[in-house]
């Protein structure tokens, strides 16, 4: 039963990875204020192309893409949870858009934990070979 869930969850991973485009947009806005629009657009465009290639590789179950996705999820989850908690616990005021991004980050972090367990299952590992 657990393996069936992990194998089904594994098929949803490329669709989940599309949510990282929202993080690219958020990063692009931050970079816009720090470095200017030319650098922000260039970096965001390159990141979007790399993410598109990565999503295709996930769909076709390339072993390297599994490793990259595990690293991405580990980094994103380790960054998002403390970031959200620090904003919420600090009592800072934020807009409705910030609230939406905070909620999305928490939902993504919860999904990433499930995908980390799924991608480290032996049968799922073998399906990427």
DSSP file (Angstrom, degrees, kcal/mol; ACC not computed):
  #  RESIDUE AA STRUCTURE BP1 BP2  ACC     N-H-->O    O-->H-N    N-H-->O    O-->H-N    TCO  KAPPA ALPHA  PHI   PSI    X-CA   Y-CA   Z-CA
    1    1 A X     >        0   0    0      0, 0.0     4,-2.0     0, 0.0     5,-0.2   0.000 360.0 360.0 360.0 -46.5    0.0    0.0    0.0
    2    2 A X  H  >  +     0   0    0      1,-0.2     4,-2.4     2,-0.2     5,-0.2   0.907 360.0  50.2 -62.1 -41.4    2.8    2.4    1.0
    3    3 A X  H  > S+     0   0    0      1,-0.2     4,-2.8     2,-0.2    -1,-0.2   0.878 107.4  53.9 -65.9 -36.8    4.7    1.7   -2.3
    4    4 A X  H  > S+     0   0    0      2,-0.2     4,-2.2     1,-0.2    -1,-0.2   0.914 109.9  47.6 -62.7 -41.3    1.5    2.3   -4.3
    5    5 A X  H  X S+     0   0    0     -4,-2.0     4,-2.9     2,-0.2    -2,-0.2   0.929 113.0  48.4 -64.2 -44.5    1.1    5.7   -2.7
    6    6 A X  H  X S+     0   0    0     -4,-2.4     4,-2.1     1,-0.2    -2,-0.2   0.892 111.5  49.7 -64.7 -39.3    4.8    6.5   -3.3
    7    7 A X  H  X S+     0   0    0     -4,-2.8     4,-1.0     2,-0.2    -1,-0.2   0.882 114.5  44.6 -68.3 -36.5    4.6    5.4   -7.0
    8    8 A X  H  X S+     0   0    0     -4,-2.2     4,-0.8    -5,-0.2     3,-0.4   0.898 112.7  51.3 -70.7 -40.2    1.5    7.5   -7.5
    9    9 A X  H >X S+     0   0    0     -4,-2.9     3,-0.7     1,-0.2     4,-0.6   0.864 103.9  59.4 -63.9 -35.1    2.9   10.4   -5.7
   10   10 A X  H >< S+     0   0    0     -4,-2.1     3,-0.8     1,-0.2     4,-0.4   0.841 100.0  56.0 -62.3 -34.2    6.0   10.1   -7.9
   11   11 A X  H 3< S+     0   0    0     -4,-1.0     4,-0.3    -3,-0.4     3,-0.3   0.748 104.8  53.4 -70.0 -22.9    3.9   10.7  -11.0
   12   12 A X  H <X S+     0   0    0     -4,-0.8     4,-2.0    -3,-0.7     3,-0.4   0.577  84.3  90.9 -86.1 -10.4    2.6   13.9   -9.6
   13   13 A X  H <X S+     0   0    0     -3,-0.8     4,-2.4    -4,-0.6     5,-0.2   0.889  81.8  51.8 -58.7 -45.6    6.1   15.3   -9.0
   14   14 A X  H  > S+     0   0    0     -4,-0.4     4,-0.6    -3,-0.3    -1,-0.2   0.870 111.3  49.6 -60.0 -32.8    6.6   17.1  -12.3
   15   15 A X  H >4 S+     0   0    0     -3,-0.4     3,-0.6    -4,-0.3     4,-0.3   0.873 110.6  49.7 -71.7 -36.4    3.2   18.8  -11.8
   16   16 A X  H >< S+     0   0    0     -4,-2.0     3,-1.9     1,-0.2     4,-0.2   0.873 101.4  63.2 -67.0 -37.5    4.3   19.9   -8.3
   17   17 A X  H >< S+     0   0    0     -4,-2.4     3,-1.5     1,-0.3    -1,-0.2   0.705  86.0  74.1 -63.9 -19.2    7.6   21.3   -9.6
   18   18 A X  T X< S+     0   0    0     -3,-0.6     3,-1.9    -4,-0.6     4,-0.3   0.795  81.7  71.1 -63.0 -27.0    5.7   23.8  -11.7
   19   19 A X  T X> S+     0   0    0     -3,-1.9     3,-1.2    -4,-0.3     4,-0.8   0.713  79.8  75.1 -63.2 -19.3    5.0   25.7   -8.4
   20   20 A X  H <> S+     0   0    0     -3,-1.5     4,-1.9     1,-0.3    -1,-0.3   0.707  79.3  72.7 -67.8 -17.1    8.7   26.7   -8.3
   21   21 A X  H <> S+     0   0    0     -3,-1.9     4,-2.2     1,-0.2    -1,-0.3   0.854  92.1  56.5 -62.7 -32.8    7.9   29.2  -11.1
   22   22 A X  H <> S+     0   0    0     -3,-1.2     4,-2.3    -4,-0.3    -1,-0.2   0.886 105.4  50.3 -65.0 -37.4    6.1   31.2   -8.4
   23   23 A X  H  X S+     0   0    0     -4,-0.8     4,-2.7     2,-0.2    -2,-0.2   0.871 107.7  53.6 -67.2 -36.3    9.3   31.3   -6.4
   24   24 A X  H  X S+     0   0    0     -4,-1.9     4,-2.4     2,-0.2    -2,-0.2   0.917 109.6  48.1 -63.5 -41.7   11.2   32.4   -9.5
   25   25 A X  H  X S+     0   0    0     -4,-2.2     4,-2.0     2,-0.2    -2,-0.2   0.918 112.2  48.7 -64.4 -41.9    8.7   35.3   -9.9
   26   26 A X  H  X S+     0   0    0     -4,-2.3     4,-1.9     1,-0.2    -2,-0.2   0.910 113.3  47.6 -63.1 -42.1    9.1   36.2   -6.2
   27   27 A X  H  X S+     0   0    0     -4,-2.7     4,-2.9     1,-0.2    -1,-0.2   0.867 107.7  56.6 -66.5 -36.7   12.9   36.1   -6.6
   28   28 A X  H  X S+     0   0    0     -4,-2.4     4,-2.0     2,-0.2    -2,-0.2   0.905 106.6  48.9 -63.0 -41.2   12.7   38.2   -9.7
   29   29 A X  H  X S+     0   0    0     -4,-2.0     4,-1.4     2,-0.2    -1,-0.2   0.922 112.9  47.3 -64.6 -43.5   10.9   41.0   -7.8
   30   30 A X  H  X S+     0   0    0     -4,-1.9     4,-1.4     1,-0.2     3,-0.2   0.916 113.1  48.7 -63.1 -42.8   13.4   40.9   -5.0
   31   31 A X  H  X>S+     0   0    0     -4,-2.9     4,-3.3     1,-0.2     5,-0.8   0.815 102.6  63.5 -67.6 -30.2   16.3   40.9   -7.5
   32   32 A X  H  X5S+     0   0    0     -4,-2.0     4,-1.0     1,-0.2    -1,-0.2   0.909 107.1  42.4 -58.9 -43.1   14.7   43.8   -9.4
   33   33 A X  H  <5S+     0   0    0     -4,-1.4    -1,-0.2    -3,-0.2    -2,-0.2   0.808 121.1  41.6 -74.8 -29.1   15.1   46.0   -6.3
   34   34 A X  H  <5S+     0   0    0     -4,-1.4    -2,-0.2    -5,-0.1    -3,-0.2   0.858 133.9   9.3 -86.9 -36.6   18.6   44.8   -5.5
   35   35 A X  H  <5S-     0   0    0     -4,-3.3     4,-0.3     1,-0.2    -3,-0.2   0.539 104.2-101.4-127.2 -10.1   20.2   44.7   -9.0
   36   36 A X     X< -     0   0    0     -4,-1.0     4,-2.1    -5,-0.8    -1,-0.2  -0.264  39.7 -74.0 104.7 165.2   18.0   46.3  -11.6
   37   37 A X  H  > S+     0   0    0      1,-0.2     4,-2.5     2,-0.2     5,-0.2   0.815 121.9  56.5 -73.6 -30.5   15.6   45.0  -14.2
   38   38 A X  H  > S+     0   0    0      2,-0.2     4,-2.1     1,-0.2    -1,-0.2   0.952 113.6  39.4 -66.2 -47.6   18.2   43.8  -16.7
   39   39 A X  H  > S+     0   0    0     -4,-0.3     4,-2.8     2,-0.2     5,-0.3   0.908 116.1  52.2 -67.8 -41.4   19.8   41.4  -14.3
   40   40 A X  H  X S+     0   0    0     -4,-2.1     4,-2.5     1,-0.2     5,-0.2   0.926 112.5  44.7 -61.6 -45.0   16.5   40.4  -12.7
   41   41 A X  H  X S+     0   0    0     -4,-2.5     4,-2.3     2,-0.2    -1,-0.2   0.892 114.9  48.7 -67.1 -39.0   15.0   39.5  -16.1
   42   42 A X  H  X S+     0   0    0     -4,-2.1     4,-2.3    -5,-0.2    -2,-0.2   0.941 114.9  43.3 -66.1 -47.7   18.1   37.7  -17.3
   43   43 A X  H  X S+     0   0    0     -4,-2.8     4,-2.6     2,-0.2    -2,-0.2   0.921 116.0  47.8 -65.6 -43.8   18.5   35.6  -14.1
   44   44 A X  H  X S+     0   0    0     -4,-2.5     4,-2.4    -5,-0.3    -1,-0.2   0.895 111.8  50.5 -65.6 -39.3   14.8   34.8  -13.9
   45   45 A X  H  X S+     0   0    0     -4,-2.3     4,-2.2    -5,-0.2    -2,-0.2   0.920 112.3  46.3 -63.5 -43.6   14.7   33.9  -17.6
   46   46 A X  H  X S+     0   0    0     -4,-2.3     4,-2.4     2,-0.2    -2,-0.2   0.911 113.3  49.3 -64.8 -41.9   17.7   31.5  -17.2
   47   47 A X  H  X S+     0   0    0     -4,-2.6     4,-2.4     1,-0.2    -2,-0.2   0.886 110.2  51.5 -65.0 -38.0   16.1   30.0  -14.1
   48   48 A X  H  X S+     0   0    0     -4,-2.4     4,-2.2     2,-0.2    -1,-0.2   0.899 110.8  47.7 -65.9 -40.7   12.8   29.5  -15.9
   49   49 A X  H  X S+     0   0    0     -4,-2.2     4,-2.2     2,-0.2    -2,-0.2   0.915 112.7  48.7 -66.3 -42.1   14.5   27.7  -18.8
   50   50 A X  H  X S+     0   0    0     -4,-2.4     4,-2.3     1,-0.2    -2,-0.2   0.905 111.6  49.8 -63.7 -40.6   16.5   25.5  -16.4
   51   51 A X  H  X S+     0   0    0     -4,-2.4     4,-2.6     2,-0.2    -2,-0.2   0.896 108.6  52.7 -65.2 -39.2   13.4   24.7  -14.4
   52   52 A X  H  X S+     0   0    0     -4,-2.2     4,-2.0     2,-0.2    -2,-0.2   0.925 111.0  46.5 -61.4 -44.3   11.5   23.8  -17.7
   53   53 A X  H  X S+     0   0    0     -4,-2.2     4,-2.2     1,-0.2    -1,-0.2   0.898 112.2  51.5 -63.4 -39.9   14.3   21.4  -18.7
   54   54 A X  H  X S+     0   0    0     -4,-2.3     4,-2.3     2,-0.2    -2,-0.2   0.895 107.2  52.3 -64.8 -40.6   14.3   19.9  -15.2
   55   55 A X  H  X S+     0   0    0     -4,-2.6     4,-2.3     2,-0.2    -1,-0.2   0.904 109.9  49.0 -64.5 -40.6   10.6   19.3  -15.2
   56   56 A X  H  X S+     0   0    0     -4,-2.0     4,-2.0     1,-0.2    -1,-0.2   0.910 110.7  50.6 -63.5 -41.0   10.9   17.5  -18.6
   57   57 A X  H  <>S+     0   0    0     -4,-2.2     5,-2.2     1,-0.2    -2,-0.2   0.876 109.6  51.1 -65.3 -36.0   13.7   15.4  -17.1
   58   58 A X  H ><5S+     0   0    0     -4,-2.3     3,-1.4     3,-0.2    -1,-0.2   0.917 108.2  52.2 -64.0 -42.6   11.5   14.6  -14.1
   59   59 A X  H 3<5S+     0   0    0     -4,-2.3    -2,-0.2     1,-0.3    -1,-0.2   0.888 111.9  45.1 -61.3 -39.4    8.7   13.5  -16.3
   60   60 A X  T 3<5S-     0   0    0     -4,-2.0    -1,-0.3    -5,-0.1    -2,-0.2   0.317 114.3-120.9 -89.6   9.2   11.0   11.2  -18.2
   61   61 A X  T < 5 +     0   0    0     -3,-1.4     2,-0.4     1,-0.2    -3,-0.2   0.898  41.0 179.7  57.4  52.0   12.4    9.9  -14.9
   62   62 A X     >< -     0   0    0     -5,-2.2     4,-1.4     1,-0.1     3,-0.4  -0.680  30.8-133.0 -79.8 135.5   16.1   10.7  -15.4
   63   63 A X  H  > S+     0   0    0     65,-0.4     4,-1.6    -2,-0.4     5,-0.1   0.863 105.4  54.5 -59.7 -37.1   18.2    9.7  -12.4
   64   64 A X  H  > S+     0   0    0      1,-0.2     4,-2.6     2,-0.2    -1,-0.2   0.879 104.1  55.3 -64.6 -36.4   20.0   13.1  -12.3
   65   65 A X  H  > S+     0   0    0     -3,-0.4     4,-2.7     1,-0.2    -1,-0.2   0.858 104.0  54.5 -66.5 -34.1   16.6   14.9  -12.1
   66   66 A X  H  X S+     0   0    0     -4,-1.4     4,-2.2     2,-0.2    -1,-0.2   0.925 110.9  45.5 -62.3 -44.4   15.7   12.9   -9.0
   67   67 A X  H  X S+     0   0    0     -4,-1.6     4,-2.1     2,-0.2    -2,-0.2   0.909 113.8  48.6 -65.6 -43.0   18.8   14.0   -7.3
   68   68 A X  H  X S+     0   0    0     -4,-2.6     4,-2.7     1,-0.2    -2,-0.2   0.913 111.4  50.5 -63.6 -42.2   18.4   17.6   -8.3
   69   69 A X  H  X S+     0   0    0     -4,-2.7     4,-2.8     1,-0.2     5,-0.2   0.895 108.5  51.7 -65.3 -39.7   14.8   17.6   -7.2
   70   70 A X  H  X S+     0   0    0     -4,-2.2     4,-2.3     2,-0.2    -1,-0.2   0.916 112.2  46.6 -61.5 -42.0   15.7   16.1   -3.8
   71   71 A X  H  X S+     0   0    0     -4,-2.1     4,-2.5     2,-0.2    -2,-0.2   0.914 112.8  49.9 -66.2 -42.3   18.3   18.9   -3.4
   72   72 A X  H  X S+     0   0    0     -4,-2.7     4,-2.9     1,-0.2     5,-0.2   0.925 113.3  45.4 -60.6 -45.8   15.8   21.6   -4.5
   73   73 A X  H  X S+     0   0    0     -4,-2.8     4,-2.6     2,-0.2     5,-0.3   0.891 112.3  51.1 -67.9 -38.5   13.2   20.3   -2.1
   74   74 A X  H  X S+     0   0    0     -4,-2.3     4,-2.0    -5,-0.2    -2,-0.2   0.933 115.3  42.3 -63.5 -45.4   15.6   20.0    0.8
   75   75 A X  H  X S+     0   0    0     -4,-2.5     4,-1.5     2,-0.2    -2,-0.2   0.931 116.4  47.5 -66.1 -46.2   16.9   23.6    0.2
   76   76 A X  H  X S+     0   0    0     -4,-2.9     4,-3.1    -5,-0.2     5,-0.2   0.908 114.1  46.1 -65.5 -42.4   13.4   25.1   -0.3
   77   77 A X  H  X S+     0   0    0     -4,-2.6     4,-1.8    -5,-0.2     5,-0.3   0.916 112.5  50.4 -66.6 -42.3   11.9   23.4    2.7
   78   78 A X  H  < S+     0   0    0     -4,-2.0     4,-0.4    -5,-0.3    -1,-0.2   0.758 118.4  40.1 -67.9 -23.5   14.8   24.4    4.9
   79   79 A X  H  X S+     0   0    0     -4,-1.5     4,-1.6    -5,-0.1    -2,-0.2   0.863 114.9  49.6 -88.2 -42.4   14.5   28.0    3.7
   80   80 A X  H  X S+     0   0    0     -4,-3.1     4,-2.9    -5,-0.2     5,-0.3   0.910 104.9  52.9 -70.4 -45.9   10.7   28.3    3.6
   81   81 A X  H  X S+     0   0    0     -4,-1.8     4,-2.5    -5,-0.2     5,-0.2   0.945 114.2  40.4 -62.3 -50.9    9.7   27.1    7.0
   82   82 A X  H  > S+     0   0    0     -4,-0.4     4,-2.5    -5,-0.3    -1,-0.2   0.881 115.2  54.2 -64.5 -34.2   12.0   29.3    9.1
   83   83 A X  H  X S+     0   0    0     -4,-1.6     4,-1.9     2,-0.2    -2,-0.2   0.943 112.2  42.5 -62.4 -48.1   11.3   32.2    6.8
   84   84 A X  H  X S+     0   0    0     -4,-2.9     4,-2.6     1,-0.2     5,-0.2   0.925 115.1  49.8 -65.2 -45.5    7.5   31.9    7.3
   85   85 A X  H  X S+     0   0    0     -4,-2.5     4,-2.9    -5,-0.3     5,-0.2   0.896 109.6  51.0 -62.4 -39.8    7.8   31.3   11.0
   86   86 A X  H  X S+     0   0    0     -4,-2.5     4,-1.4    -5,-0.2    -1,-0.2   0.897 112.5  46.5 -66.5 -38.2   10.1   34.3   11.5
   87   87 A X  H  X>S+     0   0    0     -4,-1.9     5,-0.8    -5,-0.2     4,-0.6   0.916 116.3  44.2 -67.7 -42.0    7.6   36.6    9.6
   88   88 A X  H ><5S+     0   0    0     -4,-2.6     3,-0.6     1,-0.2    -2,-0.2   0.925 117.5  43.7 -69.5 -43.8    4.6   35.3   11.5
   89   89 A X  H 3<5S+     0   0    0     -4,-2.9    -1,-0.2     1,-0.2    -2,-0.2   0.716 105.0  63.4 -76.8 -20.1    6.2   35.3   14.9
   90   90 A X  H 3<5S-     0   0    0     -4,-1.4    -1,-0.2    -5,-0.2    -2,-0.2   0.696 100.9-130.2 -77.4 -17.0    7.8   38.7   14.5
   91   91 A X  T <<5 +     0   0    0     -3,-0.6    -3,-0.1    -4,-0.6    -2,-0.1   0.663  48.0 162.2  77.4  15.7    4.4   40.4   14.2
   92   92 A X      < -     0   0    0     -5,-0.8     2,-0.4     1,-0.1    -1,-0.2  -0.332  39.8-118.2 -66.7 149.7    5.5   42.2   11.0
   93   93 A X        +     0   0    0     -2,-0.0     2,-0.3     0, 0.0    -1,-0.1  -0.739  38.6 173.2 -90.1 137.8    2.7   43.6    8.8
   94   94 A X        -     0   0    0     -2,-0.4     0, 0.0     1,-0.0     0, 0.0  -0.961  28.0-105.8-143.3 161.0    2.5   42.3    5.3
   95   95 A X     >  -     0   0    0     -2,-0.3     4,-2.1     1,-0.1     5,-0.1  -0.104  38.2 -98.5 -80.5 177.6    0.1   42.6    2.4
   96   96 A X  H  > S+     0   0    0      1,-0.2     4,-2.2     2,-0.2     5,-0.1   0.858 125.1  54.2 -64.8 -35.4   -2.5   40.1    1.1
   97   97 A X  H  > S+     0   0    0      2,-0.2     4,-2.3     1,-0.2    -1,-0.2   0.904 107.5  49.8 -66.4 -40.4    0.0   39.1   -1.6
   98   98 A X  H  > S+     0   0    0      2,-0.2     4,-2.5     1,-0.2    -2,-0.2   0.902 109.8  51.8 -62.3 -40.7    2.6   38.3    1.1
   99   99 A X  H  X S+     0   0    0     -4,-2.1     4,-2.5     2,-0.2    -2,-0.2   0.903 109.0  50.3 -62.5 -41.3    0.1   36.3    3.0
  100  100 A X  H  X S+     0   0    0     -4,-2.2     4,-2.5     1,-0.2    -2,-0.2   0.915 111.7  47.5 -64.0 -42.9   -0.7   34.3   -0.1
  101  101 A X  H  X S+     0   0    0     -4,-2.3     4,-2.6     2,-0.2    -2,-0.2   0.883 111.3  51.4 -66.5 -37.1    3.0   33.6   -0.7
  102  102 A X  H  X S+     0   0    0     -4,-2.5     4,-2.1     2,-0.2    -2,-0.2   0.928 112.2  45.7 -64.1 -44.4    3.5   32.6    2.9
  103  103 A X  H  X S+     0   0    0     -4,-2.5     4,-2.3     2,-0.2    -2,-0.2   0.907 113.2  50.4 -64.7 -41.1    0.6   30.2    2.7
  104  104 A X  H  X S+     0   0    0     -4,-2.5     4,-2.8     1,-0.2    -2,-0.2   0.907 109.0  51.6 -63.4 -41.6    1.8   28.8   -0.6
  105  105 A X  H  X S+     0   0    0     -4,-2.6     4,-2.5     2,-0.2    -1,-0.2   0.899 109.9  49.1 -63.4 -40.0    5.3   28.3    0.8
  106  106 A X  H  X S+     0   0    0     -4,-2.1     4,-2.0     2,-0.2    -1,-0.2   0.914 112.7  47.6 -65.7 -41.3    3.9   26.4    3.8
  107  107 A X  H  X S+     0   0    0     -4,-2.3     4,-2.3     2,-0.2    -2,-0.2   0.902 112.4  49.6 -65.1 -40.4    1.8   24.2    1.5
  108  108 A X  H  X S+     0   0    0     -4,-2.8     4,-2.9     2,-0.2    -2,-0.2   0.907 109.0  52.5 -64.4 -40.7    4.8   23.6   -0.7
  109  109 A X  H  X S+     0   0    0     -4,-2.5     4,-1.8     2,-0.2    -2,-0.2   0.898 109.5  49.1 -62.8 -40.2    6.9   22.7    2.3
  110  110 A X  H  X S+     0   0    0     -4,-2.0     4,-1.5     1,-0.2    -1,-0.2   0.923 113.5  46.5 -64.3 -43.8    4.3   20.1    3.4
  111  111 A X  H  X S+     0   0    0     -4,-2.3     4,-2.5     1,-0.2    -2,-0.2   0.880 108.5  56.4 -64.2 -38.1    4.2   18.7   -0.1
  112  112 A X  H  X S+     0   0    0     -4,-2.9     4,-2.5     1,-0.2    -1,-0.2   0.875 102.7  54.5 -64.0 -37.1    8.0   18.6   -0.3
  113  113 A X  H  X S+     0   0    0     -4,-1.8     4,-1.8     2,-0.2    -1,-0.2   0.920 110.1  46.8 -62.4 -41.8    8.2   16.5    2.8
  114  114 A X  H  X S+     0   0    0     -4,-1.5     4,-2.1     1,-0.2    -2,-0.2   0.912 113.2  48.8 -65.0 -41.8    5.9   13.9    1.3
  115  115 A X  H  X S+     0   0    0     -4,-2.5     4,-2.9     2,-0.2    -2,-0.2   0.840 106.2  56.9 -68.7 -32.3    7.9   14.0   -2.0
  116  116 A X  H  X S+     0   0    0     -4,-2.5     4,-1.1     2,-0.2    -1,-0.2   0.935 109.5  45.5 -62.9 -44.9   11.2   13.6   -0.2
  117  117 A X  H  < S+     0   0    0     -4,-1.8     4,-0.3     1,-0.2     3,-0.2   0.898 114.5  49.2 -63.9 -39.1    9.9   10.4    1.4
  118  118 A X  H >< S+     0   0    0     -4,-2.1     3,-1.2     1,-0.2     6,-0.2   0.918 110.0  49.5 -66.7 -43.4    8.5    9.2   -1.9
  119  119 A X  H 3< S+     0   0    0     -4,-2.9    -1,-0.2     1,-0.3    -2,-0.2   0.671 108.4  53.8 -73.6 -15.6   11.7    9.9   -3.9
  120  120 A X  T 3< S+     0   0    0     -4,-1.1    -1,-0.3    -3,-0.2    -2,-0.2   0.431  81.4 112.8 -97.3   1.4   13.9    8.0   -1.3
  121  121 A X  S <> S-     0   0    0     -3,-1.2     4,-2.6    -4,-0.3     5,-0.2  -0.494  73.8-126.7 -69.4 141.7   11.8    4.8   -1.5
  122  122 A X  H  > S+     0   0    0      1,-0.2     4,-2.2     2,-0.2     5,-0.2   0.882 107.1  49.2 -61.3 -41.4   13.7    2.0   -3.1
  123  123 A X  H  > S+     0   0    0      2,-0.2     4,-1.4     1,-0.2    -1,-0.2   0.877 112.4  48.1 -68.3 -36.3   11.1    1.1   -5.7
  124  124 A X  H  > S+     0   0    0     -6,-0.2     4,-0.8     2,-0.2    -2,-0.2   0.902 109.7  53.4 -69.6 -39.7   10.9    4.8   -6.8
  125  125 A X  H >< S+     0   0    0     -4,-2.6     3,-1.1     1,-0.2     4,-0.3   0.925 108.8  49.7 -57.7 -44.6   14.7    5.0   -6.9
  126  126 A X  H >< S+     0   0    0     -4,-2.2     3,-1.2     1,-0.3    -1,-0.2   0.809 102.2  60.9 -67.5 -29.2   14.8    2.0   -9.2
  127  127 A X  H 3< S+     0   0    0     -4,-1.4    -1,-0.3     1,-0.3    -2,-0.2   0.712 102.2  54.3 -71.0 -17.4   12.1    3.5  -11.5
  128  128 A X  T <<        0   0    0     -3,-1.1   -65,-0.4    -4,-0.8    -1,-0.3   0.449 360.0 360.0 -91.5  -1.9   14.6    6.4  -12.2
  129  129 A X    <         0   0    0     -3,-1.2    -1,-0.2    -4,-0.3    -2,-0.1   0.474 360.0 360.0 -81.7 360.0   17.4    4.1  -13.2
